[in-house]
Amino acid sequence: MTSVAHLLADIADIGRDPRGGYSRPVYSIAELDLRAWFVGEATSRGLDVTTDRNGIIWAWWGRPRDGAVVTGSHLDSVPGGGAFDGPLGVASALDAIDVLRARGLSPDAPGARGLAVAVFPEEEGSRFGVACLGSRLLTGAIDPDRARNLTDTDGVTFAEASTAAGLDPAHVGRDPEALARIGTFLELHVEQGRGLGAIPDGPAIAVATSILGHGRWRLTIRGQGNHAGATLMADRHDPMVTAARVILAVREAAAAQPDARATVGRIVPVPGGTNVIASRVDMWLDVRHPDDDVTAATVTRISEAARAAGAAEGCEVDVVEESLSPTTHMDPALRRRLSDLLPGTEQLATGAGHDAGVLAAHVPSGMLFVRNPSGISHAPEEYVSDDDAARGTLALADALAGLGGVALAGAANGRDA
């Protein structure tokens, strides 16, 4: 039986970033290599693998059917991300199938609901700016034309990247037939905070209670490009100065509101020369809070401060929403069931977005978190011990069986699905 640690070791060299961590944007060579790795691992287990029109990979153990129990996660990463965000959930799903098969359980046994693993593309939104793009397309949460026209930093559209990956972008969009096959969705994920790691000798696994409401906004600051040496300070309309003031305003706005989080994680000056006053600066804002009204009010406060800073420097500021997800409370009945199936687990809210949060508006969805003692995510220091990864697999296997995805097969099931 292959362990999660061995599965993750197999992909440890894919998408390494020389700056540290992993950079695996959707439909890049690295992410396509990971998708091929998953298909190979699933096929070797006798799973029936298909890729749907939205780029979601489905690996069915047994007969595909409506109302099945589905687990899975994603394989793309943020720039310089950790080794576990996404791949841990995918590898644990494969490992859980090995565990269930070894227990003599089968998705085709009488009373079983069926079981599948799903791998979603562009969960991080690191290439095209919209998080959970695959699950948003599946559920109809994003307009297909808008998705097709999203562009990356090189000007490549999502339609063009999809075509290069062997997909037909003309057919992306809401897929009720695929959605109907998900009766319950359960996503295992590395914990992205200090909840479990802060409890000495505490549980390694937690059940998610909610996902913080969050959104992304693009601020475009337009000034006057000019010569760095020939332009007096009094004659400048420098968008970089405005951007600096905006970053401070973002921090102040979030700090003034309990439980708010606001971040500028990316800033791009145009044209970007060291001896050139920029003509434009694009910057991306991430704001999160449990109360969606507070999120909106925080963004309004930041937008007003940005426009005031722009006016003081003689610059224009535009603020455009790129994505917005409300606070999601995981299905209460499913949460209770998971807690009953996995005694001793913690209950945790998360500040990170996930495909499970998008799917929760359509099907009962839940999440399991595996302890990350570093408390750090989206960075190379993200960590899960081999022992905790194994605990995560067992918890996932117990949950998938308890939710009825599989049942006792009776005769030995062997390796064939």
C-alpha positions as CSV (number, residue, x, y, z in Angstrom):
1,M,0.0,0.0,0.0
2,T,1.4,3.4,-1.0
3,S,1.4,6.1,1.8
4,V,0.6,9.8,1.4
5,A,4.3,10.5,2.2
6,H,5.4,8.3,-0.7
7,L,2.9,9.8,-3.1
8,L,4.0,13.4,-2.2
9,A,7.6,12.3,-2.5
10,D,6.9,11.3,-6.1
11,I,6.0,14.9,-7.0
12,A,8.5,16.7,-4.8
13,D,10.6,17.9,-7.8
14,I,7.7,19.1,-9.9
15,G,7.3,22.9,-10.1
16,R,10.1,23.8,-7.6
17,D,10.6,27.5,-7.6
18,P,14.3,28.6,-7.4
19,R,13.1,31.4,-5.1
20,G,11.8,28.8,-2.7
21,G,8.7,26.6,-2.5
22,Y,6.6,25.6,-5.5
23,S,5.0,27.6,-8.3
24,R,2.4,25.5,-10.1
25,P,0.0,27.8,-11.9
26,V,-2.9,26.1,-13.7
27,Y,-2.2,24.6,-17.1
28,S,1.5,25.3,-16.7
29,I,4.0,22.6,-17.5
30,A,4.3,21.8,-13.7
31,E,0.5,21.6,-13.2
32,L,0.0,19.5,-16.3
33,D,2.7,17.2,-15.0
34,L,0.9,16.9,-11.7
35,R,-2.4,16.2,-13.5
36,A,-0.7,13.4,-15.5
37,W,0.8,12.0,-12.3
38,F,-2.7,11.9,-10.7
39,V,-4.2,10.2,-13.8
40,G,-1.4,7.6,-13.7
41,E,-1.9,6.9,-10.0
42,A,-5.7,6.7,-10.4
43,T,-5.5,4.4,-13.4
44,S,-3.1,2.1,-11.6
45,R,-5.8,1.7,-8.9
46,G,-8.4,0.7,-11.5
47,L,-10.2,4.0,-11.3
48,D,-12.3,5.2,-14.3
49,V,-10.7,8.6,-15.1
50,T,-12.2,11.4,-17.2
51,T,-11.7,15.1,-17.6
52,D,-14.9,17.2,-18.0
53,R,-15.4,20.3,-20.1
54,N,-14.4,22.6,-17.2
55,G,-11.0,20.8,-16.8
56,I,-12.0,18.9,-13.6
57,I,-10.5,15.5,-13.5
58,W,-12.9,12.8,-12.1
59,A,-11.6,9.4,-11.0
60,W,-14.4,7.0,-10.2
61,W,-13.9,3.9,-8.0
62,G,-16.6,1.7,-9.4
63,R,-19.6,2.8,-11.4
64,P,-20.2,6.6,-11.9
65,R,-23.6,7.6,-10.6
66,D,-25.6,10.5,-9.2
67,G,-25.5,11.3,-5.5
68,A,-22.1,9.8,-4.8
69,V,-19.6,10.7,-2.1
70,V,-16.9,12.8,-3.7
71,T,-13.6,13.9,-2.2
72,G,-10.5,15.7,-3.7
73,S,-8.8,19.0,-3.9
74,H,-6.5,20.8,-6.3
75,L,-2.9,20.6,-7.7
76,D,-2.2,24.2,-8.6
77,S,-0.3,26.5,-6.2
78,V,0.4,30.1,-5.4
79,P,3.8,31.5,-6.4
80,G,6.4,30.0,-4.0
81,G,3.7,28.0,-2.2
82,G,4.2,25.0,0.1
83,A,4.2,21.3,-0.7
84,F,0.9,20.4,0.9
85,D,-1.7,23.0,-0.1
86,G,-3.8,21.0,-2.6
87,P,-1.7,17.9,-3.2
88,L,-2.2,16.7,0.4
89,G,-5.9,16.3,-0.3
90,V,-5.4,14.6,-3.6
91,A,-2.8,12.2,-2.3
92,S,-4.9,11.4,0.8
93,A,-7.9,10.6,-1.4
94,L,-5.8,8.0,-3.4
95,D,-4.4,6.6,-0.2
96,A,-7.9,6.4,1.4
97,I,-9.1,4.3,-1.5
98,D,-6.2,1.9,-0.8
99,V,-7.2,1.8,2.9
100,L,-10.9,1.2,2.1
101,R,-10.1,-1.5,-0.5
102,A,-7.8,-3.3,2.1
103,R,-10.8,-3.3,4.5
104,G,-12.8,-5.2,2.0
105,L,-15.1,-2.3,1.2
106,S,-16.4,-1.4,-2.3
107,P,-18.4,1.5,-3.9
108,D,-20.4,-1.1,-5.9
109,A,-21.5,-3.2,-2.8
110,P,-25.2,-3.2,-1.9
111,G,-26.1,0.0,-0.1
112,A,-23.0,2.0,-1.2
113,R,-23.6,5.4,-2.7
114,G,-20.5,5.4,-4.9
115,L,-17.1,7.1,-4.6
116,A,-15.0,9.5,-6.7
117,V,-12.0,11.7,-6.5
118,A,-12.2,15.2,-8.1
119,V,-9.2,17.4,-9.0
120,F,-10.2,21.0,-9.6
121,P,-8.2,23.5,-11.7
122,E,-7.2,27.0,-10.8
123,E,-8.3,26.8,-7.1
124,E,-5.7,29.4,-6.1
125,G,-6.5,31.9,-8.8
126,S,-2.8,32.5,-9.1
127,R,-2.7,32.6,-12.9
128,F,-6.1,34.1,-13.9
129,G,-7.1,36.0,-10.8
130,V,-10.3,34.2,-9.9
131,A,-10.0,31.6,-7.1
132,C,-11.8,28.3,-7.3
133,L,-12.4,28.9,-11.1
134,G,-13.1,25.2,-11.8
135,S,-15.7,24.8,-9.2
136,R,-17.2,28.2,-10.1
137,L,-17.6,27.1,-13.7
138,L,-19.1,23.8,-12.7
139,T,-21.7,25.4,-10.5
140,G,-22.4,28.4,-12.8
141,A,-21.0,30.9,-10.2
142,I,-19.0,32.7,-13.0
143,D,-20.1,33.7,-16.5
144,P,-18.4,31.5,-19.1
145,D,-17.6,34.5,-21.3
146,R,-15.9,36.3,-18.4
147,A,-13.9,33.1,-17.6
148,R,-12.8,32.7,-21.2
149,N,-11.5,36.3,-21.4
150,L,-9.5,36.2,-18.1
151,T,-5.9,36.9,-18.8
152,D,-2.6,36.1,-17.1
153,T,0.4,38.4,-16.7
154,D,1.6,37.5,-20.1
155,G,-1.7,38.4,-21.8
156,V,-2.7,34.7,-22.4
157,T,-6.4,34.2,-22.0
158,F,-8.0,31.4,-20.0
159,A,-9.5,30.2,-23.3
160,E,-6.0,30.1,-24.9
161,A,-4.5,28.3,-22.0
162,S,-7.4,25.8,-21.9
163,T,-6.9,25.1,-25.6
164,A,-3.2,24.5,-25.2
165,A,-4.1,22.0,-22.4
166,G,-6.3,20.1,-24.8
167,L,-9.7,21.4,-23.7
168,D,-12.3,23.2,-25.7
169,P,-13.1,26.5,-24.0
170,A,-16.3,26.9,-26.0
171,H,-17.9,24.4,-23.7
172,V,-16.9,25.7,-20.3
173,G,-19.7,26.6,-17.9
174,R,-22.4,25.2,-15.6
175,D,-22.6,21.4,-15.8
176,P,-25.7,20.2,-14.0
177,E,-25.0,16.6,-15.0
178,A,-21.6,16.6,-13.3
179,L,-22.9,18.5,-10.3
180,A,-25.7,15.9,-9.8
181,R,-23.1,13.2,-9.3
182,I,-22.0,14.9,-6.1
183,G,-24.3,13.8,-3.3
184,T,-21.7,14.9,-0.6
185,F,-18.4,16.6,-1.1
186,L,-15.6,16.2,1.5
187,E,-12.3,18.0,1.0
188,L,-9.2,17.2,3.1
189,H,-6.7,20.1,3.3
190,V,-3.6,21.1,5.2
191,E,-4.5,23.5,8.0
192,Q,-3.6,27.1,7.1
193,G,-3.3,28.6,10.5
194,R,-2.3,27.8,14.1
195,G,-5.5,26.2,15.4
196,L,-4.3,22.6,15.8
197,G,-0.6,23.3,16.1
198,A,-1.3,25.6,19.0
199,I,-2.7,22.7,21.1
200,P,0.1,20.8,22.7
201,D,-0.5,17.0,22.3
202,G,-3.9,17.9,20.8
203,P,-5.7,16.3,17.9
204,A,-4.2,16.2,14.5
205,I,-7.5,16.5,12.6
206,A,-10.2,19.1,12.6
207,V,-13.7,19.5,11.0
208,A,-14.3,22.8,9.3
209,T,-17.1,25.0,10.6
210,S,-17.0,27.9,8.2
211,I,-15.0,29.7,5.5
212,L,-14.4,33.4,5.9
213,G,-16.0,35.7,3.3
214,H,-13.3,37.1,1.0
215,G,-12.8,38.8,-2.2
216,R,-10.1,40.2,-4.6
217,W,-10.0,43.7,-6.1
218,R,-7.7,45.2,-8.7
219,L,-6.6,48.8,-8.1
220,T,-5.3,50.6,-11.2
221,I,-3.4,53.9,-10.4
222,R,-2.7,56.1,-13.4
223,G,-0.1,58.9,-13.2
224,Q,2.4,60.4,-15.6
225,G,5.4,58.4,-16.7
226,N,8.6,60.4,-16.9
227,H,12.4,60.5,-16.6
228,A,13.7,59.7,-13.1
229,G,16.6,62.1,-13.4
230,A,15.1,65.0,-15.3
231,T,11.8,65.4,-13.5
232,L,11.8,67.5,-10.3
233,M,10.0,66.0,-7.3
234,A,7.5,68.9,-7.3
235,D,6.6,68.1,-11.0
236,R,5.8,64.4,-10.5
237,H,2.5,62.5,-10.6
238,D,3.9,59.2,-9.4
239,P,1.5,56.3,-9.1
240,M,4.1,54.4,-7.0
241,V,3.8,57.0,-4.3
242,T,0.1,56.6,-4.3
243,A,0.5,52.8,-4.2
244,A,2.7,53.1,-1.1
245,R,0.1,55.2,0.6
246,V,-2.6,52.8,-0.4
247,I,-0.7,49.8,1.1
248,L,-0.5,51.7,4.4
249,A,-4.2,52.5,4.2
250,V,-5.0,48.9,3.7
251,R,-3.2,47.9,6.8
252,E,-4.8,50.7,8.9
253,A,-8.3,49.8,7.7
254,A,-8.0,46.2,8.6
255,A,-6.3,46.9,11.9
256,A,-9.2,49.2,12.9
257,Q,-11.8,46.4,12.3
258,P,-11.6,43.4,14.7
259,D,-11.1,40.1,12.8
260,A,-10.6,41.8,9.4
261,R,-7.7,40.7,7.2
262,A,-6.6,42.9,4.3
263,T,-3.5,42.3,2.1
264,V,-1.8,43.7,-0.9
265,G,0.2,40.7,-2.2
266,R,1.0,41.8,-5.7
267,I,2.0,45.1,-7.2
268,V,3.1,45.7,-10.9
269,P,4.5,49.1,-12.0
270,V,4.3,49.9,-15.7
271,P,6.7,50.0,-17.5
272,G,8.9,48.9,-14.5
273,G,12.2,50.5,-15.3
274,T,14.6,51.5,-12.5
275,N,15.2,55.0,-14.0
276,V,11.6,55.5,-15.1
277,I,8.7,57.1,-13.1
278,A,5.9,54.7,-13.7
279,S,2.9,55.7,-15.7
280,R,0.6,53.1,-14.1
281,V,0.6,50.8,-11.2
282,D,-1.7,47.7,-10.9
283,M,-2.1,46.3,-7.4
284,W,-4.3,43.5,-6.1
285,L,-6.2,43.7,-2.8
286,D,-7.4,40.7,-0.7
287,V,-10.0,41.4,2.0
288,R,-11.6,38.9,4.4
289,H,-14.0,39.0,7.4
290,P,-16.6,36.7,8.9
291,D,-19.3,39.4,8.3
292,D,-19.8,40.1,4.6
293,D,-21.1,43.7,5.4
294,V,-17.8,44.4,7.2
295,T,-15.9,43.1,4.2
296,A,-17.8,45.5,2.0
297,A,-17.3,48.4,4.4
298,T,-13.6,47.7,4.6
299,V,-13.2,47.7,0.9
300,T,-15.2,51.0,0.7
301,R,-12.9,52.6,3.3
302,I,-9.8,51.4,1.4
303,S,-11.2,52.6,-1.9
304,E,-11.9,56.1,-0.5
305,A,-8.4,56.3,1.0
306,A,-6.9,55.2,-2.3
307,R,-8.7,57.8,-4.3
308,A,-7.8,60.5,-1.8
309,A,-4.1,59.4,-2.0
310,G,-4.4,59.5,-5.8
311,A,-5.8,63.0,-5.8
312,A,-3.0,64.3,-3.6
313,E,-0.5,63.0,-6.1
314,G,-2.4,64.0,-9.2
315,C,-3.2,60.4,-10.1
316,E,-6.5,58.6,-11.0
317,V,-7.5,55.4,-9.2
318,D,-9.9,52.8,-10.4
319,V,-11.1,49.9,-8.2
320,V,-12.5,46.8,-9.9
321,E,-13.9,43.6,-8.1
322,E,-12.4,40.4,-9.5
323,S,-14.0,37.9,-7.3
324,L,-16.1,37.8,-4.2
325,S,-17.2,34.9,-2.0
326,P,-19.6,35.3,1.0
327,T,-18.9,33.7,4.3
328,T,-19.8,30.0,4.0
329,H,-21.0,27.9,6.9
330,M,-20.4,24.2,6.2
331,D,-23.5,21.9,6.2
332,P,-24.5,21.5,9.9
333,A,-25.8,18.0,9.6
334,L,-22.6,16.9,7.7
335,R,-20.4,18.6,10.4
336,R,-22.2,16.7,13.1
337,R,-21.9,13.5,11.2
338,L,-18.2,14.0,10.7
339,S,-17.7,14.8,14.4
340,D,-19.5,11.5,15.3
341,L,-17.5,9.5,12.8
342,L,-14.2,11.1,14.0
343,P,-14.4,11.4,17.8
344,G,-11.8,13.7,19.3
345,T,-11.4,16.0,16.4
346,E,-11.5,19.8,16.8
347,Q,-13.9,22.2,15.1
348,L,-12.2,25.0,13.3
349,A,-13.2,28.0,11.1
350,T,-10.8,28.8,8.2
351,G,-9.8,32.1,6.7
352,A,-8.8,30.4,3.4
353,G,-11.0,29.8,0.4
354,H,-11.7,26.4,-1.0
355,D,-13.6,24.6,-3.7
356,A,-15.7,23.1,-0.9
357,G,-17.0,26.6,-0.1
358,V,-18.2,27.1,-3.7
359,L,-19.8,23.7,-3.8
360,A,-21.5,24.2,-0.4
361,A,-24.2,26.4,-2.1
362,H,-25.3,23.4,-4.1
363,V,-24.5,20.2,-2.3
364,P,-23.7,19.2,1.4
365,S,-20.0,20.0,1.7
366,G,-17.5,19.5,4.5
367,M,-13.8,19.8,5.1
368,L,-11.1,18.0,7.2
369,F,-8.0,19.9,8.2
370,V,-4.7,18.1,9.0
371,R,-2.4,19.7,11.6
372,N,0.3,22.1,10.3
373,P,2.6,22.8,13.3
374,S,4.3,25.7,11.6
375,G,1.1,27.6,11.3
376,I,2.4,28.9,7.9
377,S,0.8,28.3,4.5
378,H,1.3,29.7,1.0
379,A,5.0,29.6,1.8
380,P,7.8,27.0,1.8
381,E,7.5,26.6,5.6
382,E,4.1,24.9,5.3
383,Y,4.4,21.5,6.9
384,V,2.6,18.2,7.7
385,S,4.4,15.4,9.4
386,D,4.3,11.9,7.8
387,D,2.5,10.6,10.9
388,D,-0.2,13.3,10.7
389,A,-0.6,12.7,7.0
390,A,-1.3,9.1,7.8
391,R,-3.8,10.1,10.4
392,G,-5.5,12.3,7.8
393,T,-5.8,9.4,5.4
394,L,-7.4,7.2,8.1
395,A,-9.8,10.0,9.1
396,L,-10.7,10.5,5.5
397,A,-11.2,6.8,4.9
398,D,-13.4,6.5,8.0
399,A,-15.5,9.5,6.9
400,L,-15.9,8.3,3.3
401,A,-17.1,4.9,4.6
402,G,-19.3,6.4,7.3
403,L,-21.0,8.7,4.8
404,G,-21.9,5.6,2.7
405,G,-19.6,6.0,-0.2
406,V,-18.6,2.3,0.2
407,A,-19.9,-0.8,1.9
408,L,-18.7,-4.2,2.7
409,A,-18.1,-6.1,-0.5
410,G,-18.3,-9.6,1.1
411,A,-15.8,-11.4,-1.1
412,A,-12.2,-10.2,-1.5
413,N,-12.3,-7.1,-3.7
414,G,-8.7,-7.4,-5.1
415,R,-7.2,-4.5,-7.0
416,D,-10.0,-4.2,-9.7
417,A,-12.7,-1.6,-9.2
